[in-house]
Amino acid sequence: MNRNVAAILTSLGATLFSLPALGQIVSADPSQAPAGIYRLEASHSQLLFSILHLGLTQYYGRFDRLSGTLNFDSRQPEKSITSINVDISGIDTPSSQLNAELKGASVFDAARFPQAAFKSTAIARIGATAGTITGDLTLHGVTKSVTFAANFVGGKPDPFNGVYAIGFSATGTIKRTDFGLTGMSWEPMVSDDVTLIIQAMFDQEKR
């Protein structure tokens, strides 16, 4: 075997054996997760949105900058409380021109309303891992109650920092006009309904 190839394989093997234990089993049972305060792991959480364009296709975008906390009750998840903040300037779509318009005064007006916020007010459990999360969504200076269909994906120790991590997915639909988002140059071509798609990972707060 070529010495260079052998050296590369040896180095790769050493790297793989030195990695954290990535194969730890994920538990889909919420009661197995430690109760307490968790913080959103922003680099592995996403808030996507989709809106029907021309009645033909769903146009997707996302908000890149998120923060938040979760006070998790593993025995009674319906008693948990979460609060999420969204930096509006982190909006991202395939069009840089559209990004600028969305941040501008005619749409989100990020200068006046730099953040959106969601604070849970009620959680209902409708299955072993499924439920609904209702809360107050403040967007563009308007606060409305919104309900998301949510699912507890699972929990396990985070192999990269040693703390326990839990994951959730959620979807919900809002009407953009409810929040005063009507100043778009392309408004006649897009629907009023906006679907929000959430993938949220939380790391247990270190004591």
N, C-alpha and C positions, 0 to 999 in steps of 0.2 A: 504494500500500500504506500502511496506517495506520502512522504513525511509531512508535507503541509496539510494534506487531507486528514491524516491521523491526528495532527495537532488540533485541527479545528474540531474534529469529533470528540476528542478528549475534553477540550474546553467546553463544548456544548453539553456534554454529559455532566461535567462538574457544575455548570450553571443550572441545569434542570434539577439536580439533586439538592442544590442550595435554595431553590425556590420554596416559598411557604406551601403548606399543605392545602393545595387548591381543591382537592377532591373531598373535602369534608362534606358530610351529608347535610342537605338542606331539610329543615323540618317545616312542614306545612301546617303544623299545629301551633296556633298563636299562644297557647298556654305554656309552651316550652321556651318562649322568649322571656328574658328577664324584664320585669316591669321597671319603669323609671323614665327618665328624660333621654330622648334621642335627638340628634341633630341631623338635618338633611345633609346627605353626602352629595354635594352639588355637582361634582364632576361625573357622577354616575346616575344623575336624575335628569329627567327631561319633561318639559311642558311643550307639547305640540298643539297646533291648532289646524283645522281644516275648514275651508269654506267653498261652497259650490260656485264654480266659475262658468258663466255663460250657460248654466244648466247642463254642462257636459262633463266636467271633471272636477274632482276635489283638489283644491290648491292648498298645499301644506306649507307651514312655517313653524318656527319655534322661538321660544324665549330661552336664551343661553345662560342668564344669570339669575339663579334662584337661591333662596336661603329659607330656613325655617326650623321649627322644633316640633316634636311629638312627645306628649306625656302619655306613655303607653301603659295601659292596664291589661296585663296578659290574662288575668282571670276573667275579667269582664271587659273585652275590647270596646264594647259600646260606651264605656265610660271614659275612653281615651279622648284627648284633646290635641288638636293640631293647629298650627299657624304657619302660613307660608307667605313669603314676600317675593315679588317678581320685579326685577329691574326692567322697566319698559325699554330702556335704551339697548337692551340685549336682544331685541327682536331681530330675527334673521330669516330671510326668504331667498330663493334663487336669484332675485333681482336686487341689485344695489340701489337702483333708482326707486324701486318700491319701498325698500327699507327706509330710505330718506323721507319718502312721503308719509309712511306710517308713523315715524317718529315726530313728524312736523305738526304744526299748530292745527292743521285741518283735520287730523285724525286723532292719534293718541295724545298729542301735545305733551311729549315727554318732558319738556322744560317746566311746564306747570304741574304735571302729574307724573313724577318720575317713577312712582311705584304703584303696582297693584298688590292687593293683599287679600288673603282668604283666611277666615277664622271659623273653625268648626263650631256649630251650636248644638248639633244632635247627630248621633251615630246609631244606626239600627242594624242589628245583625240578622241576616236572613238565611244563613247557612253556616257550615263549618268554617269557611274562609271568605264568604261573600257578605256584603252588606251595602248600606248606603251612608254617605256622609253629607250632611246638610250644613251649610255655613253661610256667612256673610262675605260676599265678594265685592270688594271696592275696586272699581276700575274707572278711570277718567273722571274721578270725583263723584261717582255715583255708587251707592251701595245697594245691592240686591241679594236676596236669598237664592242660593243655587244648590241643587242636589246632584251628587255624583254617585254613580254605581261603582263600588270599590271592591277590590279583591286582595286578600292577604296572600302574597305569592310565597313567602317563606322566610325563614331566619337561619342564621349560622354565624359562627365567629368569623369576622372579617380577617382573612389570612394576611393582610398587609399591615394592619395596625393592632390586631389582637382583641379588639372590642367586638361585642355582638352586633350584628347588622340584621335589619329586617327590610323587606321589600314589599311594595304595594303597587297595584295598577288601578287606574280609575278613568272613567269617561263621563262626560256630561255635555249638555248643549245649552248655550245661551243665545239670546238675540242681541246682536250688536247695537240695535237701535235703543234697547232698554238702557244702555250705558252712554247714549248720546253719540255713538260712533256713526255719524251720518255724513261727514264732510269729505267723503272720498271722491276723487275725480272719476273713479271706475265703479261707483256705487251701483248704477243700474245693472251692471253686469255680474254682480255677486249677490249671493243669498243673504238674508237677514240672519239665518241660523248659522252659528259657529260651533263646531264640535271641538271640545278640549280633551286631549289625550295625555294622561299623566303616568309616568313611570318614576316612582319615588323610592330611593334607598335612604335609610336612616341608620346612623351609627350611634350606639349607646354612648352617652356622655361619660367621659372618664372622670372618676372621682379623685 
